[in-house]
Amino acid sequence: MTMKNKISTYILNSALGLVALFITQACAPKIDDYTPSTGTQANFDKYIAVGNSLTAGYADDGLYLEGQKVAYPNLIAQQLQQLGKAKDFNSPFFPEGMENGSGYLQLVDLVNGQPVLNKVNSNLAYTDETKKRLQKYTDDITNLGMPGMRMDMSVSPLLGIPEHGNLYFERVLNENQEGVVSYLEYAATKEHTFFTFWLGNNDVLGYATNGAVEEGPTSTLTDIETFTYVLNEFLEKLTAENQKGAIATIPDVTAIPFLTTVTKDALLAGVNAQNPPQPITDLYIATKSGVREAANEDMFVLPFSTAGLLGQPNEQGIPYGLHPLNPIEDKYVLDSEEAATVSAHVKALNQVIKEQAQSRDLALVDTYTFLNRVKAGIIINDMPVNGTFIQGNAFSLDGVHLTPLGNAIVANLFIEAINKNFKSSIPKVDVTNYGGVKFPNN
């Protein structure tokens, strides 16, 4: 094994611990002591879901049929269908033979506790070799989740331009809509009596996961004024006929495994495991105010653990990240100052969401608070759930999106908020039917 591979292995071992095969036999859910009912304050006959990748069922760094089926809106719709509602709820599922959609990450092995991931590239739904177009979906849909959708981009019809826009959005548009209809307009045309709305995390996420380095429109922070304007436009149209709905807050993007798994201590331990001439005690990072020593509060992106860069010498023989003259690049680190900026921005956007929910009598789903609780660890139906990469059960292999269990939990968050706000008694999803990351041979 090369020094590069040894360091990468040690880094992930230190960050993750020994990942063991986890199968839980949980107790049966408690039977609610109320009669299931949709109540009279909201009409659930025609349900639509507005959102981005989380709404679409994107997981494991891809959109594929297995993930689409357990997207939280589909789980909500299934609960409503038990009560005779949302009968026509429909998602743009990939067909048989193309069920792997855009491709996705798969856990294929555990070597000394380190996950070995493989990209599934069979039975994809691309229509050309450039992978910029997916097979069209021509039926009407009510799950409108579009991976990559941002609030600021939702007003631009350019996202529907083939090969240059959002391939997931372009996939559901007809030829007359391509480059003409924006996502906001597309959603507004959908007949509905009830909606869920979860947009906004991409307006912060790309900036955070790129180390606060702006390399294009998807890696910027959407300003408060634009966010407020577009959200208001969305909700004006979605409630134009007095429809009811539920709106979710933006999760704390600094609390996801993509940014919490790889730590300074784990990186240093990986380097020192190679028995250097002298113990290495410091890492050096490039920040917008200059090069400095890394602090425990700095957050390294998940891919850096396997990039094999740490300790590699440049042309001058200076090891990467171990000397101020060859620091870890800014894009690999969300430093403490940048993390504080991101956290403050999320809170500001969530305040806008809360004000809109209150003024329009929408059910507020506080995913921000709940997922911060998940980071620390909670027990749901005897199942441990936390923000740890792979074995935490909540987040998929990309460290950002949800597992089937995570989707079931979020679906119940929406149902709880809807029941509370509209005096309904929609039954919750049985989360014991859903699992976390799929382990090899499981």
Secondary structure, 3 states (H helix, E strand, C coil): CCHHHHHHHHHHHHHHCCCCCCCCCCCCCCCCCCCCECCCCCCCCCEEEEECHHHHCCECCECCHHHHHCCHHHHHHHHHHCCCCCCCCCCCCCCCCCCCCCCEEEEEEEECCEEEEEEECCCCCECCCCCCCECCCCCCCCECCCCCCCCCCCCCHHHHCCCCCCHHHHHHCCCCCCCCCCHHHHHHCCCCCEEEEECCCHHHHHHHHCCCCCCCHHHCCCCHHHHHHHHHHHHHHHCCCCCEEEEECCCCHHHCHHHHCECHHHHHHHHHCCCCCCCCCCCEEEECCEEEECCCCCEECHHHHHCCCCCCECCCCCECCCCCCCCECHHHEECHHHHHHHHHHHHHHHHHHHHHHHHHCCEEECHHHHHHHHHHCEEECCEEEECCCCCCECECCCCCCECHHHHHHHHHHHHHHHHHHHCCECCCCCHHHCCCCCCCCC
